[in-house]
């Protein structure tokens, strides 16, 4: 049972809404599944943490959030999806990317991502999903999401995300927070929040002191009528199955399936999100080809 969770809260007479999460086990699961390098783990961990919190902002039981960062850096990008229950999954395009640390000795997530775009898709079961897109500000994830909320959703926000690695490259700490101002927030509340955000320690430092999501929001919003409304488990959850992978193989086309059959070897196809492998015999490939020819 994972100990990862997030909390949802309000403050300042509901003029502020806040989310905070701890996600170490979720990020470590992704690291093991994909064999990510430290910088790729940090990048994916940040985006998955944000995905869990943003997923929990949605209303509908079947709503689905997709976050896609694409850049010209050596990692090329990453993709994360999350649902309303903060179940999240994701992968990076080049999981083995290695880069030297920044001048401050930090993992160079921005350098790994490079310049590019952040695309946010909210599929709420309507005819068309809601899609927002921005140019990346830094590739460091939190700054890009702060900018996204301001530009695409017109919601002034502060996003902080962090992943700390152990010397053996396992995940030591992961988590973050999102603070948002509601429409018509009093100027005095905005000023007080800005003052606090200016002096608060980095989120990785708070996580490394074993601070819980509750304590992180207390640090930020104490004395501002903080009310914690909900606690929700966070976890890596992939819904792949043999049927879905079969559909993916069919979608490669008849020519590609025929080539696999002609090779005379069983085919191993993996899920991009969790890296689980599915094997298909020649007979199964022939059945898939028949199905493809029936379309």
C-alpha positions as CSV (number, residue, x, y, z in Angstrom):
1,X,0.0,0.0,0.0
2,X,1.5,3.3,-1.1
3,X,2.0,6.1,1.5
4,X,1.7,8.8,-1.2
5,X,-1.2,11.1,-0.9
6,X,-2.4,14.7,-1.7
7,X,-4.5,17.1,0.2
8,X,-7.0,19.7,-1.1
9,X,-7.5,22.8,1.0
10,X,-8.9,26.4,1.0
11,X,-7.8,29.5,2.9
12,X,-8.5,33.2,3.4
13,X,-12.3,32.6,3.4
14,X,-12.1,30.5,0.3
15,X,-10.2,33.1,-1.7
16,X,-7.3,30.7,-2.0
17,X,-7.4,27.1,-3.0
18,X,-4.4,24.9,-2.3
19,X,-3.1,21.4,-3.1
20,X,0.0,19.6,-1.7
21,X,1.3,16.1,-2.4
22,X,4.0,13.6,-1.4
23,X,4.8,11.2,-4.3
24,X,8.1,9.4,-3.5
25,X,6.8,5.9,-4.1
26,X,4.9,6.8,-7.3
27,X,8.0,8.4,-8.8
28,X,10.2,5.5,-7.7
29,X,7.8,3.0,-9.3
30,X,8.1,5.0,-12.6
31,X,11.9,5.1,-12.3
32,X,12.1,1.3,-11.9
33,X,9.5,0.7,-14.7
34,X,11.4,2.9,-17.2
35,X,15.0,2.7,-16.0
36,X,15.2,6.5,-16.1
37,X,18.4,8.4,-15.5
38,X,18.4,10.8,-12.5
39,X,17.6,13.9,-14.6
40,X,14.8,12.0,-16.4
41,X,13.4,10.7,-13.1
42,X,13.4,14.3,-11.7
43,X,11.6,15.6,-14.9
44,X,9.0,12.8,-15.0
45,X,8.5,12.9,-11.2
46,X,7.8,16.7,-11.3
47,X,5.2,16.3,-14.1
48,X,3.6,13.3,-12.5
49,X,3.2,15.1,-9.2
50,X,1.6,18.0,-11.0
51,X,-0.6,15.6,-12.9
52,X,-1.9,14.0,-9.7
53,X,-2.8,17.4,-8.2
54,X,-4.3,18.7,-11.5
55,X,-6.2,15.5,-12.1
56,X,-7.9,15.9,-8.7
57,X,-9.1,19.3,-9.7
58,X,-11.4,17.7,-12.3
59,X,-15.1,17.0,-11.5
60,X,-16.3,14.1,-13.6
61,X,-15.7,10.4,-12.7
62,X,-14.3,9.6,-16.1
63,X,-12.5,12.9,-16.8
64,X,-8.9,12.4,-18.0
65,X,-6.0,14.9,-17.9
66,X,-3.0,14.6,-20.3
67,X,0.2,16.7,-19.9
68,X,2.6,16.6,-22.8
69,X,5.9,18.5,-22.7
70,X,7.8,18.5,-26.0
71,X,11.3,20.1,-26.3
72,X,14.4,20.3,-28.4
73,X,16.6,19.0,-25.5
74,X,18.1,15.5,-25.5
75,X,15.2,14.1,-23.5
76,X,12.8,15.3,-26.3
77,X,9.8,15.4,-23.9
78,X,7.5,13.4,-21.7
79,X,3.8,12.5,-21.4
80,X,1.7,12.1,-18.2
81,X,-2.0,11.3,-17.8
82,X,-4.0,11.4,-14.6
83,X,-7.6,10.9,-13.5
84,X,-9.9,12.6,-11.0
85,X,-8.7,10.1,-8.3
86,X,-5.0,11.2,-8.6
87,X,-4.1,7.9,-10.3
88,X,-1.2,8.9,-12.6
89,X,1.1,7.3,-15.2
90,X,3.7,8.6,-17.5
91,X,6.9,8.2,-19.5
92,X,9.8,10.1,-21.0
93,X,10.8,9.8,-24.6
94,X,14.5,9.3,-23.9
95,X,14.7,7.8,-20.4
96,X,18.5,7.3,-20.4
97,X,19.5,10.9,-21.0
98,X,22.5,12.1,-18.9
99,X,23.5,15.7,-18.4
100,X,26.0,17.5,-16.1
101,X,24.5,19.3,-13.1
102,X,23.7,23.0,-13.3
103,X,26.0,25.7,-11.8
104,X,24.0,25.4,-8.6
105,X,24.6,21.6,-8.5
106,X,21.0,20.7,-9.4
107,X,19.7,18.2,-11.9
108,X,19.4,20.1,-15.2
109,X,15.7,19.3,-16.0
110,X,15.4,22.5,-18.1
111,X,18.4,21.5,-20.2
112,X,17.1,18.0,-20.7
113,X,13.7,19.3,-21.9
114,X,15.0,22.3,-23.9
115,X,12.8,24.8,-25.7
116,X,9.3,23.7,-26.8
117,X,5.7,23.5,-25.7
118,X,3.5,22.3,-22.9
119,X,0.1,21.0,-24.0
120,X,-2.6,20.3,-21.5
121,X,-5.7,18.3,-22.6
122,X,-8.7,17.8,-20.4
123,X,-11.0,15.1,-21.7
124,X,-14.3,15.6,-20.0
125,X,-16.5,13.4,-22.2
126,X,-17.6,16.3,-24.3
127,X,-17.5,16.3,-28.1
128,X,-14.2,18.1,-28.0
129,X,-11.6,18.0,-25.2
130,X,-10.4,21.3,-23.7
131,X,-6.8,21.9,-25.0
132,X,-4.4,24.6,-23.8
133,X,-0.9,25.1,-25.0
134,X,2.0,27.4,-24.1
135,X,5.6,27.9,-25.1
136,X,7.9,26.6,-22.4
137,X,9.3,29.2,-20.1
138,X,12.2,27.2,-18.7
139,X,11.5,23.5,-19.2
140,X,11.8,23.1,-15.4
141,X,8.1,22.1,-15.2
142,X,6.9,24.1,-12.2
143,X,7.6,27.5,-13.8
144,X,6.0,26.3,-17.0
145,X,2.8,25.2,-15.2
146,X,2.7,28.5,-13.3
147,X,2.8,30.3,-16.6
148,X,0.2,27.9,-18.2
149,X,-2.3,28.6,-15.4
150,X,-1.9,32.3,-15.8
151,X,-2.1,32.4,-19.6
152,X,-4.4,29.5,-20.6
153,X,-6.7,29.4,-17.6
154,X,-6.4,33.0,-16.2
155,X,-5.8,31.6,-12.7
156,X,-2.9,33.3,-10.9
157,X,-1.0,30.3,-9.4
158,X,2.2,29.3,-7.7
159,X,3.4,25.8,-8.5
160,X,6.4,24.2,-6.7
161,X,7.6,20.7,-7.6
162,X,10.6,18.7,-6.4
163,X,12.3,15.4,-6.7
164,X,15.4,14.5,-4.6
165,X,17.6,11.6,-5.6
166,X,19.7,9.3,-3.4
167,X,23.4,8.6,-4.3
168,X,22.3,5.2,-5.6
169,X,19.9,7.0,-8.0
170,X,16.7,5.8,-6.2
171,X,14.1,8.5,-5.3
172,X,14.7,10.1,-1.9
173,X,11.8,12.6,-1.8
174,X,9.2,13.8,-4.3
175,X,6.2,16.1,-4.0
176,X,5.0,19.6,-4.4
177,X,2.2,22.2,-4.1
178,X,-0.1,24.3,-6.2
179,X,-1.6,27.5,-4.7
180,X,-4.3,29.3,-6.7
181,X,-6.2,32.6,-6.2
182,X,-9.9,32.7,-6.8
183,X,-11.5,35.5,-8.8
184,X,-12.0,38.8,-6.9
185,X,-9.4,37.9,-4.2
186,X,-8.7,40.9,-1.9
187,X,-5.5,42.8,-2.6
188,X,-4.4,42.3,1.0
189,X,-4.6,38.5,0.7
190,X,-2.6,38.6,-2.5
191,X,0.1,40.8,-0.9
192,X,0.3,38.5,2.2
193,X,0.6,35.4,0.0
194,X,3.3,36.9,-2.2
195,X,5.3,37.8,1.0
196,X,5.1,34.2,2.2
197,X,6.0,32.7,-1.1
198,X,9.0,34.9,-1.3
199,X,10.5,33.6,1.9
200,X,9.3,29.9,2.0
201,X,12.1,27.3,1.7
202,X,12.4,25.3,-1.5
203,X,9.8,22.5,-1.6
204,X,12.6,19.9,-1.8
205,X,14.1,21.3,1.5
206,X,10.7,21.0,3.2
207,X,10.2,17.4,1.9
208,X,13.7,16.5,3.0
209,X,12.8,17.6,6.5
210,X,10.0,15.0,6.4
211,X,7.3,17.7,6.2
212,X,3.9,16.3,5.3
213,X,1.6,18.0,2.7
214,X,-0.4,19.3,5.7
215,X,2.7,20.8,7.3
216,X,3.8,22.4,3.9
217,X,0.4,24.1,3.6
218,X,0.6,25.1,7.3
219,X,4.0,26.7,6.6
220,X,2.5,28.7,3.7
221,X,-1.0,29.5,4.9
222,X,-1.0,29.5,8.7
223,X,-3.1,32.3,10.2
224,X,-5.1,32.5,6.9
225,X,-8.0,30.3,8.0
226,X,-6.5,27.2,6.4
227,X,-9.1,24.4,6.0
228,X,-8.1,21.0,4.7
229,X,-11.0,19.5,2.8
230,X,-9.9,16.2,1.5
231,X,-7.0,13.7,1.6
232,X,-6.6,11.4,-1.4
233,X,-4.2,8.6,-2.1
234,X,-1.8,9.1,-5.0
235,X,-0.4,6.2,-7.1
236,X,1.1,5.0,-10.4
237,X,-1.8,3.2,-12.1
238,X,-1.7,1.8,-15.6
239,X,-4.8,0.3,-17.2
240,X,-3.1,-1.4,-20.1
241,X,-4.1,-5.0,-21.0
242,X,-3.6,-7.5,-23.7
243,X,-6.7,-6.3,-25.6
244,X,-5.4,-2.7,-25.8
245,X,-1.9,-3.8,-26.9
246,X,-3.6,-6.0,-29.6
247,X,-5.5,-2.9,-30.9
248,X,-2.2,-1.0,-31.0
249,X,-0.6,-3.7,-33.1
250,X,-3.6,-3.7,-35.5
251,X,-3.3,0.1,-35.8
252,X,0.3,-0.4,-37.1
253,X,-1.3,-1.6,-40.4
254,X,-1.6,-4.8,-42.4
255,X,1.8,-4.3,-44.1
256,X,3.6,-4.1,-40.7
257,X,1.7,-7.1,-39.3
258,X,2.5,-9.2,-42.4
259,X,6.2,-8.3,-42.0
260,X,6.1,-9.4,-38.3
261,X,4.6,-12.8,-39.4
262,X,7.1,-13.2,-42.2
263,X,9.9,-12.8,-39.6
264,X,8.7,-16.1,-38.1
265,X,9.4,-15.0,-34.5
266,X,7.0,-14.2,-31.7
267,X,6.6,-10.5,-31.1
268,X,7.0,-8.7,-27.8
269,X,5.0,-5.5,-27.5
270,X,5.3,-3.2,-24.4
271,X,3.1,-0.6,-22.8
272,X,4.7,2.8,-23.1
273,X,3.4,3.9,-19.7
274,X,4.3,1.0,-17.4
275,X,6.7,-1.0,-19.7
276,X,4.8,-4.2,-19.1
277,X,5.6,-6.7,-22.0
278,X,3.0,-8.7,-23.9
279,X,4.1,-11.6,-26.2
280,X,2.2,-12.5,-29.3
281,X,2.8,-15.8,-31.2
282,X,2.7,-16.1,-35.0
283,X,-0.8,-17.6,-34.7
284,X,-2.0,-14.6,-32.7
285,X,-0.4,-12.2,-35.2
286,X,-2.1,-14.0,-38.0
287,X,-5.5,-13.6,-36.1
288,X,-4.7,-9.9,-35.7
289,X,-3.9,-9.6,-39.4
290,X,-7.3,-11.2,-40.3
291,X,-9.0,-8.7,-38.0
292,X,-7.1,-5.8,-39.6
293,X,-8.2,-7.0,-43.1
294,X,-11.8,-7.0,-41.9
295,X,-11.7,-3.3,-41.3
